[in-house]
Amino acid sequence: LIFRCIFSYFPSSWLRKEHEDYKKLHTYQDDIISLADELRYLRWDYYPFKSLSSSFNPKNLVALKLPYGNMEQLWNEVHRDLVHLRKINLFSCKNLKKIPNFLGALNLERPNCENCESLVKLPSLARLTSLKTLRLEGCRSLKKFPEIPNYFYELDLSETGIKEVPDFIEHLGRLQWLTLTNSMVKDVSSNISKLKSLFSLDLSGCPIVKFSTVDVRSPSLRFKSLKYMHMDRCKSLKLISELPPYLLKLNVLDCTSLEKVSFADQNLYQFDYLDADDACFYEFTMLFRNCFNLNQESINNIEANAMLKIRFLAKKLAARFDCCGKIPDLSSLICCFPGNKISANKFKCQSMNSSLSLKIAPNGGGGSRFLVFVICLVADLTHCRYISDVECICKYQLTATDGGNDGGGGGYEKLRSKISLLLFPEPEKYKDYHVFILSTADMVKEDQNYEEASFKFYIRVLDLRRGGKEYIKVERCGAHVFYVDAESDTDDTDATDDTDGTDDTDATEKRHAGNKRSFSHDGEEGDGGVKRLK
């Protein structure tokens, strides 16, 4: 009698409990069980032996699943005839020290080797052309960054003992996701910025000291596709330099030693995804929660980058309105960093409480235009429970000189916007005062000859456990308006801005000549524009 399939498994809910009783069911026998070479499918949860039978030839295996097994190795010999092998599951085999060479496993798709705490070395993965992902999360004894083929697109090295991302990382040209969360990485080669396909990078919880790309000669080669970057809880991190200017999500939470942050010059970057049709649905986040050591220059750079992204959104949203007659309501920007001061250059219209009024410059150009409002708030969220939803409520009124474009005299419009401040269910909380720069799609309005905008701000906390709500005091606030001409969809947004915000040229004199979409700033602030990023 020849068995081609062997199943010995428990429901996944039982496996997660890892009770010793389950293991005892399989340890009555000391000798390794012989397996037939014709075996095609083997699943044995809590496999009790130190290896598979030495007489077993896995040439016919299609799937090998031994989660929570006791083995130290699978087999000794190098088997080159593993062409049928497609799936391997060695999850949480805590005694497994090495994985055999899979040179012949040309059809192997996705091995699961997570939580193999004793694994110290990987076999050669060359020529495994069907293998595109490798997840080694929880392999704490793995100290060396794996040498993988350049056709991999996902690599998860979370909670490993790896201490360095080496220079050869630049050769992984198709890598899209790189995750190193809670690993031991201290040094990251600047060559990582040469990964032209890298989409997401997560270094959260690593003892990294600096993250720099300045050693890469050509700035145009740096992170051409990167959208998501997470560096939360990097307690030793002091420097982040030359970040791509158009990251969708930049999370740098609780990096308490961080001092310096800079962004690359946006004029040196070309991002294809920014020209996509769905770009007007982008949600930008820049969270520097509890990064209390940031110097003033870094805060200026963060503010400037936030305003740059809002300008980009404004252009996309106005173009979308021209095409469809409606502004999408999904786009937004949320930026926060520690502090209790609002930039006088970016937000010259300020108040020491939760309300203010902003003068709107006359539309001297005569054509239609859009108003893009940006708000800035200071609040202390220390007492917010971590299981909560915190949102900013913005009530504002737009007053027209002549009742709007339809005439009628003294018209006004009352509006309301709501922005979630993204307090996720995590134990770390906001501490002390933070500055929030916010803008959302429903703050983009077609101008109806408005002359003034009056704002009132609230921060509301919804307790998801108790079902109640409370309000947090807004200590001070500021507002800014971009003007976007609507004559054309031409993507010309290169309005020149002084770096010190001292140029008081009237907003209507700043428009580009010709029939192109352009940007200017509110007359209340003079130039107040985006600084060239440092």
N, C-alpha and C positions, 0 to 999 in steps of 0.2 A: 504494500500500500504506500503510495507516494503522495505526500501533501504538497499542494502548490500554494496554499494560503494558510497562514496561522494567525489567529486573532486571540489576544489575551489582553483585555483592556478594561478600564473603568470609566464611568462617566466623567466628563471634564470637571464637574463640580466636586467630585470626590478627589480627583487628582490634586486640585488646588489646596486641599486640606493637608495633604501629605501625612496622613496618620500612619504610624508604624504598623498597625494591624494589617494594612494592605500589603506591606512588604513581606510580612511573615507568611502570607498565603503562598508565596513563591519561593521559599527558601528551605523546603524540606529536602532538597536534593543538592548534593555537593558537586557531583560530576556535571560537566557541561553537556547539554543535550545536543546530539548530532542532528544536523539539518541536511535535508536532501538538496542536492545541487539543482534540482528542478524547481525549487521554491521560487515563487514570483512575488509574493506579498507576505511580509512579516511585520506584524504589530504585536509588541509585547511590552506593556506598561510595567514599570518596575522590574525590568529584566534583571535577574539576581546574580548572574555570573560576571566574571571579570573580562570576558571576551566572548566572541562567537567561536564556535567549534573550529579548530585548526584544519579540519578536513573539509570544511564547507567552502565551496566555490560559488561566489555570489553572481556568477555570469548571467543568470536568468532573472535576477531581482529587478522588479519595477519600482517597488516602494519598500523602504526600510524604516520602521517607526519604533523607536525604543525610548520614549520619554521617561524621565525619572529612573533610568537604568543605572545599574551598579558597575558597569564595565569601565575598565581603564583604557581599553583600546578595542577596536572592532576586529581587526585581523592583522597579522604580521606581514603577510606577503603583499607584493604590489600586483594587483589584479588589473590588467589592461583591457579586459573584455567586459566592461560594465556598460555597454552601449544601451542596454535596456533601462538602466537606473534613472528614474526621474525625480523621485522624492526621498528625502532623508529627514527624519525628525529625531534629533538627539537632545531635545529640550530638557534642561535641568539634570543632565547626567553629570553630577557634581564630582565624580571621580575620574572622568574622562580626561586624559592628559594629552593625547594627540589623535588626530584624525588621519586615516590612511590616505595614500595618494589616489586621487580619482582621475588620473590621466585619461583613462578610457571612457569615462562617464560623459560622453559628448552631449547627452540629452538631459543631464541633471539641471533642474530649473531653479529650485529654491530650497537650499538646505536650511534647516532650523537647528542652530547650535547655540541658542540663547541660554544664559545661566549655567553654562558649563564652567564652573568656577575654577577647575584645575587645569583647564586647557591652556597650554603654554606655547603651542606652535601650530601653524596652519600648513597644510600641504600646498604644493604648487597648484594654482588654479588656472594655469595657462591652457589654452586650447579648449576650455569648457565654454564653447560659444553660446550655449543655451542659457548659461548662468548669467543673469543680469543684476541680481541683488544679493547682498550678503549682510546678514544681521547677526551680530555677535554681542548683543547687549547682555551685560552681566558676566562676561568672561573676564573675571578680575585678575587672573594670572597671566593674561595676554599682555605682554609688555611692548611688543614691536608692531608698528603700523604695517598692516598686511600689504604685500605686493600683489595687486590685483590687475587683471587685464584692463585695457583702456576702454572697453565697451561696456563696463559696469555703469549703471545709472543710479544705484542706491547703495549706500554703505552706512550701516549703523554700528558704531563702536561705543555706545553708551555704557557707562559703568565698567569700563575696562581699565587695565593698568597701563595703558599706552600714555607715554609722557611727551611725545613729540609728533607733530605733523611734519614729515620730511620734505625736502626739496622736490623729490620725484612726484609729489602730488600733482604737479603741473601737467603730467602726462595723461591724467585721467580726464581726457577731453570731453567725454560724454557723461560724466558724473553730474547728477542733478540734485540729489539729496545727500548731505553729509551730516551725520548726527554724532556728536561726541559728548552728550550730556552726562555730567557727573563722572567723567573719566579723569585721569590724572594728567591730562595735557597741560604742560607749562609753556611750551614753545610751539608756535605755528609759523611755518615758513611763509614768507611774503609771496612765494610762488603760488599760494592758494588763490590769489586774486587773478591768476591766469586761466582759471577754469571757466571757459567761455560758456559752458552749459549749466553751471551751478545755479540752482534755483533757490535752495534753502540751506542755510548753515546754522547749526545749533551748537554752541559752546557753553551752554548754561552749566553752572556748577563746577567749572574747571578752575584749577589754580593758576590760570594764565595771568601774566603780568602786563603784557602789551599785545596789541593787535595792530600791525602796521603793514601797509602795502607800498610804502614809499620807495622800496628797493626795486620795484618793477619799473623799468625804464619808460615804457610807453604807457601813459595813463589811459589811452584808449583801449588797452588790453585788459584793464582791471574790471573783473566782475561784470561782464557784459549782460548777464541774464539774472543776476541775483535780485530776488524780491523780498525774501524773508531772512532775517538775521536775529538770532536770540543769544544773548550773553547774560542771562539772569544769574544772580548770586555768585558772580566771579569776585570773590572778596579781595583778591590780590591785584585785580586789574587796575592799572593806573593810566593807561594810554590807549585810545582808539583813534587812529589817524587815517585820513584820506578815504573815508567811507563813500560808497557810491551815493550820489545826491538824490536818486529817486527810489530808494528802498520803500516798499509798500509797508512793511512792518519791521520796526527796529525796537526790540525790547531789551532794555539794559536795566533790569530791575535789581535793586538792592546791591549794587556794586559800590560799596561804601568807601573804597579807596580810589575810585576813579577821579582823575583830576583833569585830563585833557581829552577833548573830542574835537575832531575836525572832519570836514567833508571835502571831497575833491571838487574841482571846478566843473560845473555842469556843462560848460561849453566843450569840454574834452570828451564827453560821453555821448554815445548814440545808442538808445535803447529801442529796439524794434517794438517791444510790447507797449510802449507809450503811444504808438500810433494805431493800436488796435481799436476796433470799433467799440469794444466794451471798456475802453479806458475810462469812460465817464462814470463807470460804476466802482471805481477804485476807492478803497477805504485805507487811508494812510494813518498809521499809528507810530508815534515816537515817544516811548515811555522811558523816562530816566528816574523812576521812582526811588526815593531814598538815596540818591547819589549825592551825598552832602558835601563832598570835597571838590565838586566841579568848580574850576576857576571862572572868572568873568568872561574871558575870551571864549571859552567853550560854550558858555550859556549864550553868548552872542551868536556863535556858529549854529547852535541848535535852533535859536529863534529864526535866523536867516534861512536855514534849510526848511523850516516849517512854512515860512512865507513863500518860498520858492515853490513848494508843492501846492500850496493853495492857488498860486497863480496858474500853475499847470491845470489844476482842476477847473478853475474859472474858465479857462480857454475851452476845455473839453465840454463843460456844461453849457456854455453859451452856444457853441457850435451845435450841440445836440438840440437845444431849444430851437435854433434856426431851422433844423431839418424836420423836427417832429412836433414843434409847438408845445413841448412839455419838458420840464427839467426832471431827469431821473432822481429819485429820492434816496439812492443808496450810497452816493459818494459823500465822503467826509474826511476830515483830518482831526486827529486828537494828538496833542503834544503836551507833555508835562515834564517838569523838572523841579527840584527843591528851590525854595526862595519865597520872598514876599514882596518883590519889586517887579513892576511892569516896565518894559523897555520904553523910554521916552522917545526913541527914534521910530520904533515900529508902531507904537500906540500913543500918539500925542494927545488924543482925546481920552482922558482918564478921570476916574472918580474914586474917592476914598470910601465909597459905600457900594451898594449893589445896583445903582441906576445911573444913567448918563444920557446926554443928548449929543448927537453928532451932526454937524453941518455938512450938507451935500453940495458939492460944487455944481454950478449951472452947466448944462450941456451945451457948450459953445459950438460944438461941431454940427449941431442941427440934426444929425442922423440918430437912429435908435441906438441905445446902449444898455448894458446890464450893470447892476450894482452887485458886487460880491462882498458880503460883510464877513469880517473876522473879529472874533471876540477874545478877550483875555481876562481870566479871573484868577484871584488869589483866595485860597481857602485852606483850612486845616481839617484834614480828613482822619486825624488820629483816632478818633472815637468811633469810626465806622466799623461795624462788625464785618468780619471777612466773608461771612455768608450773606451778602447783600448786593443790591443793584443800586448804583449811584448814578444819577442822571442830572444833567444841567437843563433847566427850563429857561428859555429865553423868550420873553414877551417884548415885542417891539411894535412901534407905530411909525409909519412913513407918512409924512405930511407933504402935500403938494402945494405949489404956489398958486395954481389956477385950477385946481380940481382935477389935475391929471391931463392926459392928452385929449380927453373928450371935453375939456372945459367944464364950467359949472361953478368954479370958485371955491377955494379953500378945502379941497378934498383930502381925505386921509385913509390909510389902510392899516388895520390892526392884524398882527401876525404872531405866530407862536412856533418855536422850534424846540425840539428835544434831542439831546445828545447823551448817549450812555457814556460814562467815564471808564468803563471797562474794568471794574473791580471783580476779578475772577475769584472763585472759591479756593483761596489758598491762605495758608496761615500767616504769611507776611502781610503787613498792612502799611498804608501810608503813615509816615511819622512827620509831625510838624507841618509847616506851611509848604504848599506847592503852588506853582504857577501853571495854569492850563491855557493853552492856545487852541481854539476850537473854531471849526467852520463846517458847514454841512450844505447839502444841495438845496435845501429849502431856505437857505440864506442868500441864494442867487435870485435877484428880482429884476425884471425888466423895468427900466426907469420910466416913470410916468410924470416927469417934471417934478420929482421930489426935491425938497429943499432941506429937510431935516429928518433924522431917524432918532427916535427916543427908545431906550432900552431899559428893561428891568430883568434882573437875573435871580434865579433861585437854584440851589443845589438840594435835591431831594434824595433821601435814602430810603429804599424799600427793604425791609428786613424779610428775607425769604423764609426764615424759620418761623417768625412770630406773626407775619402778615401785617405788621404795622408800618408806619412811615414817619419820618422826621425830616427836618430841614437843617442844613448846615449853613452857617453865616458866610456870605461872600464879603470878604474883608475889603477888597478893592476891585475895580474892573477897568477895562479899556476896550476901545473899539476902533476898527479901521475899515475902510472901504476901498476896494479896487474898482476901477471903471473899465469895462470891456466894450469896445465899439463892436457893433453887430453888422457892419456893412458887408463883411466878407468872412469866409471860413479859412482864409489864409493863415497858416500857423506861424505868424510872426509875433513872437512874444518878447523880443529882445529890447524892450524899452530900457534905456540906460538910466541907472539910478546912482546917485551919489552914495558914497560909503558912510558918510557921517550924517546924512539926513538933514543937512542945513540948507539945501536949495529950496527956496520957497516959490519957485516958478509955478504959476497957476496950472492946475491939472489939465485944463483944456488946451494948453500950449504944448503939452508933452506928447501928443498923438503923432504917430508917424505920418508922413506925407503919403498920399496914395490911398487906394481902396483896400486896406488891409486891416484885419482885426488887431487891435493894439490895447495896451494896458496903461493906466495912469493911476494916480493915488488921490485920496481925498484932500480937498483944499485945506482942511483943518490941520493936516500933518505936513504940509509942504511935500517934499519928496517922499520921506518916510519909507523908502523902498528897500528892496532886498540887497543886502551887501554881497559883494563878491565873496564866495565861500572860501574860508581860510583852510 
